[in-house]
Structures are given as structure tokens and as C-alpha cells.
């Protein structure tokens, strides 16, 4: 999936990626905005920087994100 800066996303599920930490489970269902999609890397496994509403900015695995 290709992400662009400024896209609205939802954390729709727990990720299977090893970067997923237990504290991230509380993010499921939250909405945010893509801040840094790392398009220069062009790696589907790269983490995506997402600003979550009222939570802050986090680097999250792509398999947990759904574009709104």
C-alpha cells in the first residue's frame, strides 16, 4: 500500500510486525495523519510516522493502518 503525507488513517488492527509493542494496543481504533511516509525508502515493510489525535506522533508498521 502506498501512503502519502497528509493522508488520514485509522489504526485498524494489531500489527504482526516485530516493531509492534504492547502499549500500541491502545491505539487500535484511533485516527491520525501520515507525517512521514518514508517514500524515499520505497520499502513496504518500513515504519510510517503517524500523528495520532490527542496521543502524539509514533512510527507504526504499515499492516496496522487503513486509509480513511
Secondary structure, 3 states (H helix, E strand, C coil): CCCCCCCEEEECCCCCCCCCCHHHHHHCCCEEEEEECCCCCCCCCCCEEEEECCCEEEEECHHHEEEC
